[in-house]
Structure formats: C-alpha cells, structure tokens
Amino acid sequence: MRRPTQDGITQASRRPLKIFASDPLLGKTLGNRARIDIANEPLQEGPIGSRLEVIDYDGAQKCFYSPVNLDLPAILMQGGLEPSESDPRFHQQMVYAVAQKTLENFDRALGRVLRLGSSNRKRGAAYPRLRLFPHAFYGANAFYSTNLNAILFGYFRADAADVGPNLPGQTVFTCLSHDVITHEMTHAIVDRLRPLFLEPSNIDVLAFHEGFADIVALFQHFSFQDILRDQLQRTRLDVRSPTPLVQLARQLGFATGGGRALRSALDEPNTKLNDATSEPHDRGSILVAAVFDGFSKTYQRRITDLVRIATGGTGTLPQGDLHPDLVNRIATEAARTAQRVLDMCIRAFDYMPPVDVTFGDFLRAMITADFELVPDDEFNLRDAMIEAFRLRGIYPDGVTSLAEESLLWDNVENKLPLLGDNVPTLLEQVFFNAVRSFDTGSQDPTYQSADSSTQYVTVEDDEEIELDVNAELGAALHAYAATNADALGLDKTAKIQVRGFHPVFRVAPNGRLLIELVVQFAQVDKSVQDQLGGIPFRGGCTLIASSNGRFRYLISKPMRKASGDPARVKRGEARFARQQDFLKMCDMKNALTPYFTAKEYQGRMLELMNFANLHGG
C-alpha cells in the first residue's frame, strides 16, 4: 500500500536498490548488477530501518565509515548507488538491501512480520534491531553473533597461491556476496524462530542450520531474471548445469584457495546420508541437494508443455540460440517454481518441533505445511521432494512408509480440548495486532520491537524470551499445557516453558486465506548436563490450531518421563541415548579431546554453539 508523508504526499510502497546479484567476481556479466525492490520504509543514515541497522565500523582500521543516506534525492533518482567494490556506502546499501529482501521472503512465507530485536537477555544486551557490520574485522569469515544480535562481515586478501578469477592479493569483501549476506541473515532469522536449534543435540542440528541457510540463498538466485534468462539460454534450459545459478559464494571459494565456489546445489551420484558425514557444512549440503533435486524435477514437469509446443512435439531443442520468447516463458516458470519451493521450506518452520530437529522432521514439516495450504499439488512437488530425500537416505523417524499421508504429522483434531472459554476473547487483540503489523501505513518510524501485546517471560534462570502475547494469554497457555500434559506428551515433573505463540495468515494459490495459531511448549532436564557435554536434555511440542482454537497437529519431542503413553517414554529414552552417542562421536573426531582441562571437558559441546567457530572451520 502507499504511505502518506508528513506533507500529505503519497510515496511508493517499494524502494529499488542496486546490488551484485552474485558477487563482484562476475563483474559486469549480464544481470550481475541487479536491481531489487524492497519495502520503502523511513530510513535514517546507515541505513537504519525498523528492523535492520547498518553500522559501518571497521574493526581492523578502528574507524567508522560515513553512513549512506538512501533518501538523498540524488540516490533516489538513480534507484540506489551503483555497485562498487571501493565505495563503503555501496557496501552499506547492499547488506541492507539483501538482508531486507531475505527478511521479506520469510515474512511472506510465514504469514507474519518477524521481529529481530534481541529477545534473549541471557545472551547479551538488548538491541531493538538486528545489526549489520559490513567491515567488522579482517578475516575470511562472516558470521551471526547471538551475543551482539549482529551479523559481522569480514574482508581479506585473496590467496596468492590459487585465486582463480580474482587478482592475487585482491581485497575481497564478504559483504558484497549476495550468498554470504543471505546465508548469515537466514542464521539470524532461524535463531529468532527456533533459538534452541543452536544446541547440538544430534548430528543433524547444526547441519540443518547450515543447509537451510544455503537453501534460502540458492533459491533467491532465481529471482534475478536477467541472470536466470542468460543461464537458461547458455545451458539450453538445464538448471542442473554447474552455473552461477546453482553455485554459492563463488568469489569467496576461489579467493580462499578452494579453486571453485564455496558450495553447490549439485551432489555426486549415489550420495547417501550417514554418520560418516558429520561436518555441518558437508552434511547440510546433502539436504540442499535433496531440496534442489525436488525443485529441478518439478521444474521439468512445469516446462514440458512449453518444450513440446516449441519443438513440434519432438522434445528435441533446435541447434543454436533458443527463441527469446521461449526462454522468457521458461524463466518465468523456473522463478515461480523456485519461489514455491522457497516458501514451502520456510513455511515448514511453523510445523517443526521446538527442539532437537532432524532432516526427517524437516521433510515431514514441509509436506504437512504444503498440504495444508496447497492440498491439490498440480505438479507433484511434494512427491518430488519425498523421492529426492529417499534417494539420499533421509528417512523420518516413526513413519510406516514414505507415502504423503504417512508423512503428515499426527492429526489430533477432536482429540485435544479447546484452549479455554476465555481464550477466544484474548485472541482478538492478538489477531488485531498481527493484522496491523502488515499495514505499513500504520507503522511509526520510531519503531520499537515490542508493543502492548508483547511480554518478556523468564523461561529458565536469567533467560528471557519475547512472546507476542499479553500476560493473561501467556498464563492461559501455560495452564492449558499443565492441565493437558498427558495428551501433549509432556513431563508432569518438569517445568513447562511457553516458547512461542503467534497467529499466521497465508494465502493459497487459489486465493483461499489460511489462518492458523502456532504454540510451542518446551521442557528441560539440566541434571544430565555433565553427561551431555554441557548442554541439557530438552523436549517439548508444537501445536497447530485453526483460527477457532481447535488443534489439528501435534509435533512432539518427548522427555524421558513423558506422560500419557509408554511409547513416548521409549522415544524420550531413545532421544537421550542418541544425544549421548553424538557426544561420543564428537569426542572421537576432535583431536583436542585428550587435552581439555576438566572445565573445558565439562562444557565441550558449548563450543559448537558459535557461528564464528563453525564458519571459520
């Protein structure tokens, strides 16, 4: 919508800004200097918006660079600064634009506006926005810091031994890579959605963080139409060719001496998921390849009729350049398919457990979330995803087959009581605030991360989390969980934490509006931390309800003393044993294990909960 200014003059709802679609390595290749549209919000110098704040402090040179003012008429007239490796103001523009675009993709898919202010007071000071530092330090790394509620980008000299297309000794800025920005931004958003996914309770947890961040960066490539059309023309419509479309962080990979892009969506034939592949990036790449395989098969189905028409029914493309009209139409289908897959992956978050995620959980969450919104899967995307995961040996726990109906989460409709007589009234304000958050015209430029419907609740020790509920509704949710612990598979002897509650609004392709409520409960057993390398054993559940308060799905990770069903107790014991086995495997693979002090040994798994270490190798 259009937002009136103080002078009563309406301004456009979208702001065009220029970026490198890939990174400076592609130079002026067609489409690499791209223009993207993001929400046009009031900006301060920096830029500083309602949810993102760029602070350009150079940690190596110990100085600040002048902040860019994107509202200057000269910059507005040209749709943002021209891409430049040498101008820090363009670096500021690029990190803001790509981060904002990534955030909007999550808002769109999740059906709500995410807040990125630091809400976990145990990790550090409170900041109202996620902070972006384009030149934070000297080094070949970039990472999201939970303590600082910030993304820190490094810069470095290209490896003189094997720089690939880079110049020897060239300064490489990680803040100029679309893939690096999107990857780190996704880490920050995932940590906001599921903060307990940072605890390495099984071999898949950190690998999921890395793989999912690559998935978002990968599928955002397909929104750059010029590059997409050019690559489809070059590869004769084959999206599985090793091109910049399917490669991630090319400049960073070459500049660090890797001789190729940092990662790719393509895997080797017959790649299987097993415990031998435990490094998070390597294991996460299998997840990326599975999702991309499902995408490529669906893309082929969607363009079959176009190719048939273009080839007169033979299916064999003519020699030479393809007709630009054909390429344009197929590029449109590729972009639509990529956006559908990206939305499907992001929407899965609302259907995942609050703790101890596995690749199999992600598959079930994707299938269930997509089934709810798009029950008629015209191009069989869900089948393609299931088959791609099967081919790589990714199997969910507790299912009898890989049929779509078997992978849907347990349906608890009419098996759980409603939230309570007073809850529908309490929900009215929650729904009103959620709807208002989409109205850009009602947002105050002095945006604060909390409103009257938000409270900070202490869940354990000095750890606080932010809930989009008032105190009365928060108490009602807690009382519901305590009263129905047996039905929810919770441990009656352990404290129940309300870890999340929010309404979501999603529009299906057929125009149908889907409104749901998502509730997360979690529990923790800290008595076994010494047996688990310093991290506790956690359990909990996610509940999905319709707008009338009737629950539809229960996604459970039971504790060892789960109530209501002996089978849940067995699952809890199995999860505990799996966490112990993962600890033993980490100890065997870490050459420093014999040299730990007693204190270091006791908290050795905590060292894995650090993105700087994870990305730095």
Secondary structure, 3 states (H helix, E strand, C coil): CCEECCCCCEECCEEEEEEECCCHHHCCCCCCEEEEEEECCCCECECECCCEEECCEECCCCEECCCECCCCHHHHHCCCCCCCCCCHHHHHHHHHHHHHHHHHHHHHHHCCCCCCCCCCCCCCCCCCCEEEEEEEEECCCEEEECCCCEEEEEEEECCCCCCCCCCCCCEEEHHHCHHHHHHHHHHHHHHHHCHHHHCCCCCCHHHHHHHHHHHHHHHHHHHCHHHHHHHHHHHCCCCCCCCCCCEECHHHHHHCCCCCCCEECCCCCCCCCCCCCCCHHHHHHHHHHHHHHHHHHHHHHHHHHHHHHHCCCCCCCCCCCCCHHHHHHHHHHHHHHHHHHHHHHHHHHHHCCCCCCCHHHHHHHHHHHHHHHCCCCCCCHHHHHHHHHHHCCCCCCCCCCCCHHHHCCCECCCCCCCCCCCHHHHHHHHHHHHHHCCCHHHCCCCCCCCCCCCEEEEEECCEEEEECCCHHHHHHHHHHHHHCHHHHCCCCCCCCEEEEEEEEEEECCCCCEEEEEEEEEEEEEHHHHHHHCCCCEEEEEEEEEECCCCEEEEEEECCCCCCCCHHHHHHHHHHHHHHHHHHHHHHHHCCCHHHCCHHHHHCHHHHHCCHHHHHHC
